[in-house]
Amino acid sequence: MSRKEFRCLRIAVSLAALSIFCACAPDGSQSADNGGIGGTGISQGEITAFGSIFVNGVQWDIDSASISLDGAAGSESELRLGMNVRVIGDLATDGLSGSALSVDFDDALEGPIESAPVLVLPGGVEKTFTILGQTVVVNEESTIFADGATFAGLAVDQVVEVSGFVSANSSILATRVALRGEFPTVSAVSVQADVQNLLKNPDGSGVFDLGTITIRYLATTELSGVTRADLENGLRIDVAGDLRASGSEIDANRIELDEDGLGQQDAEDVELEGLVSDFVSLSDFKLAGVPIDATGAILSPPTLVV
């Protein structure tokens, strides 16, 4: 699967009015018009620059913001280019700056590369590989490689943390890939998918599948956003844990409800960058899991191609 097969958009929403300001070109280049909106806002997308941080073309002051990294308290110094974050804060009326109340980052996937990465085209700048059964697409020019990871050096059993945009079939367009070590020396992993084949035990433990991976949890495993009673097939969750030597089973340390799109936060203004899915027409599609009606939108470019 190449980057050209992904379709990613950036949108800005002000109350009931929707404007789609940016479509990602096949080479990853983007431009944006911020539309002159203001108020309580959510901005979700890739960190593209610092000072404090730029997300979707907006400069967010994060000096007073709470920062969360994979569910744990973090600091401004731990934020990195290419991280896909959700910013909640007060957006200025010019739409170009804002004061952030919170910045949340969750990786899309972390684990060992299962087989040798494959070039999409001979001599090309894109590769695909799988981690925990999920396909990852990287681009030598637009994906940021960090902490020792390189486009040329990606190899089997390297444990990498992937940030990026997740498609409807759980394939990931990577914006950042960071090296964490080698499996099995490093066994900490995380994965997001829909619960399948759930079996609960009376003592509060259980087992279920996320795609090709079997998850085992104990009565003492931490749950967030969902209770043991509410855990059910079809629920999309994020699991962090330790991968067994077999490479196909995870002992869960934490199970968290995965909130598509914008979560539960109310806001007057929204900026969202992500992948299009479930496209029926301009009035009926999803962006990063959020239902969109763009019949009244200003499109740039003027035609939305999916």
Backbone hydrogen bonds, N-H to C=O, Kabsch-Sander energy under -0.5 kcal/mol:
donor,donor_aa,acceptor,acceptor_aa,energy
5,E,2,S,-1.5
6,F,3,R,-1.5
9,L,274,G,-2.2
10,R,22,C,-2.9
11,I,272,L,-2.6
12,A,19,S,-2.9
13,V,270,V,-3.2
14,S,17,A,-2.4
15,L,13,V,-0.5
15,L,268,E,-2.7
17,A,14,S,-2.5
19,S,12,A,-2.6
20,I,298,I,-0.9
21,F,10,R,-0.9
21,F,19,S,-0.7
22,C,10,R,-1.8
24,C,8,C,-3.2
25,A,29,S,-1.9
28,G,25,A,-2.5
36,G,94,D,-0.6
37,I,34,N,-0.8
39,G,91,L,-2.5
41,G,89,G,-3.7
42,I,269,D,-2.0
43,S,87,V,-2.7
44,Q,271,E,-3.1
45,G,85,V,-2.1
47,I,83,M,-2.4
48,T,46,E,-0.6
48,T,54,F,-2.4
49,A,54,F,-0.7
51,G,52,S,-3.3
53,I,60,W,-1.7
54,F,49,A,-2.5
55,V,53,I,-0.5
55,V,58,V,-2.1
56,N,46,E,-0.6
58,V,55,V,-1.8
59,Q,96,L,-2.5
60,W,53,I,-3.3
60,W,58,V,-0.8
61,D,59,Q,-0.5
61,D,98,G,-3.0
62,I,60,W,-0.6
65,A,62,I,-1.1
66,S,101,L,-2.4
68,S,103,V,-2.7
69,L,72,A,-3.3
70,D,68,S,-0.5
70,D,105,F,-3.7
72,A,69,L,-1.6
74,G,67,I,-3.2
78,E,75,S,-1.7
79,L,76,E,-1.4
82,G,47,I,-2.8
83,M,80,R,-1.6
85,V,45,G,-2.8
85,V,83,M,-0.8
86,R,104,D,-2.2
87,V,43,S,-3.2
87,V,85,V,-0.5
88,I,102,S,-2.1
89,G,41,G,-2.4
90,D,99,S,-2.6
91,L,39,G,-3.3
91,L,89,G,-0.6
92,A,97,S,-2.9
95,G,37,I,-0.6
95,G,92,A,-1.9
98,G,59,Q,-1.9
99,S,90,D,-2.5
100,A,61,D,-2.5
100,A,98,G,-0.6
101,L,88,I,-3.4
102,S,88,I,-2.0
103,V,66,S,-2.4
104,D,86,R,-2.2
105,F,68,S,-2.7
106,D,84,N,-0.7
108,A,162,V,-2.2
109,L,162,V,-1.5
110,E,190,S,-2.6
111,G,160,V,-1.8
113,I,158,Q,-2.1
114,E,130,T,-2.7
118,V,128,T,-2.7
120,V,126,E,-2.5
124,G,121,L,-2.8
127,K,138,V,-2.0
128,T,118,V,-2.2
129,F,136,V,-1.7
131,I,134,Q,-2.3
132,L,112,P,-0.5
134,Q,131,I,-2.3
136,V,129,F,-3.1
137,V,172,I,-2.8
138,V,127,K,-2.5
140,E,125,V,-3.5
143,T,139,N,-2.4
144,I,175,T,-2.4
146,A,177,V,-2.6
149,A,146,A,-1.9
154,L,150,T,-0.7
154,L,151,F,-0.6
157,D,113,I,-2.9
158,Q,155,A,-1.7
159,V,181,G,-3.2
160,V,111,G,-2.4
160,V,158,Q,-0.7
161,E,178,A,-2.9
162,V,109,L,-3.5
162,V,160,V,-0.5
163,S,176,R,-2.6
165,F,173,L,-2.2
167,S,171,S,-3.3
170,S,167,S,-1.9
172,I,135,T,-2.6
173,L,165,F,-2.8
174,A,137,V,-2.5
174,A,172,I,-0.8
175,T,163,S,-2.8
176,R,163,S,-1.9
177,V,144,I,-2.8
178,A,161,E,-2.4
179,L,146,A,-1.9
180,R,159,V,-3.7
181,G,159,V,-1.0
183,F,157,D,-2.9
186,V,182,E,-3.0
187,S,185,T,-0.6
189,V,241,G,-2.7
190,S,110,E,-2.2
191,V,239,V,-2.1
193,A,237,I,-1.9
195,V,235,L,-2.5
196,Q,209,D,-1.9
199,L,207,V,-2.8
201,N,205,S,-2.8
204,G,201,N,-2.0
206,G,217,Y,-2.1
207,V,199,L,-2.2
208,F,215,I,-2.1
209,D,196,Q,-3.3
210,L,213,I,-3.2
211,G,194,D,-0.5
213,I,210,L,-2.0
214,T,248,S,-2.6
215,I,208,F,-3.9
216,R,250,I,-2.7
217,Y,206,G,-2.4
221,T,218,L,-1.1
222,E,253,N,-1.5
224,S,255,I,-2.5
231,L,227,T,-1.2
234,G,195,V,-3.0
235,L,232,E,-1.6
237,I,193,A,-2.5
237,I,235,L,-0.6
238,D,256,E,-3.2
239,V,191,V,-2.9
240,A,254,R,-2.5
241,G,189,V,-2.2
242,D,251,D,-2.1
243,L,187,S,-2.9
244,R,249,E,-3.1
247,G,244,R,-2.0
250,I,214,T,-2.8
251,D,242,D,-2.6
252,A,216,R,-2.7
252,A,250,I,-0.8
253,N,240,A,-3.0
254,R,240,A,-2.2
255,I,222,E,-2.6
256,E,238,D,-2.6
257,L,224,S,-2.6
258,D,236,R,-2.2
259,E,257,L,-0.6
260,D,258,D,-0.8
261,G,288,A,-1.0
263,G,260,D,-1.6
265,Q,262,L,-0.9
268,E,40,T,-1.6
269,D,40,T,-2.3
270,V,13,V,-2.3
271,E,42,I,-2.9
272,L,11,I,-2.0
273,E,44,Q,-2.1
274,G,9,L,-2.2
276,V,7,R,-3.0
277,S,286,K,-2.3
280,V,281,S,-0.6
280,V,284,D,-2.8
281,S,284,D,-1.3
284,D,281,S,-1.8
285,F,292,I,-1.5
286,K,277,S,-2.6
287,L,290,V,-2.3
288,A,275,L,-2.1
290,V,287,L,-2.0
292,I,285,F,-3.4
294,A,282,L,-2.7
294,A,292,I,-0.5
297,A,294,A,-1.7
299,L,297,A,-0.6
300,S,20,I,-0.6
305,V,303,T,-0.7
306,V,304,L,-0.5
